[in-house]
């Protein structure tokens, strides 16, 4: 056997290997696309699970996120962030800051 010999050329095995390779390639591309879709749908699934009030907004941001990926990040933030609790926390931090400055100025 020489160094230039190709063992599977012009045989049925050659065709079989091409078919197996093509099937494997198509399956890999399909699996990657499915995984991307499932990750991309996380905000919508989270919004439905939490019965979020802004499901329409999250859905729109998710679809726009296919084109502009930074919009998808906004959809994730809106879906996973409880806005009411966050606003209460910000208000409490703001009020504590005002209380500290007023007590320091009196002393």
C-alpha positions, 0 to 999 in steps of 0.5 A: 500500500502506497502513501497516496492510496485512498482506501474507501474511494469508489466503493459503497463504503465511501458513499455510506461515510458521506451519508453518515457525515451529512446526517451527523452534520445536520443533527449537530446544526439542529441541536445547536439551533434547538439549544439556542431557541430554548435559551432565547425563550427563557424570559418568556418561560419565566414570565409565564411561570411567575404570571408576570404582568408584563408578559406582552412586553417580555415577549416583544423584547424577546422577539426583537432580541433575535435581531438586537441581542442587547434587547434580549438582555433587557427581556431577561432583566424584566422577566427575572426582576421583581420590579415592585420589590426592587422599587421598595428596596430602592425607596428604603435605601433612599429613605435610610440615606435621608434619615442618616443625613438628617440625624448627622446634621442635628448632632 
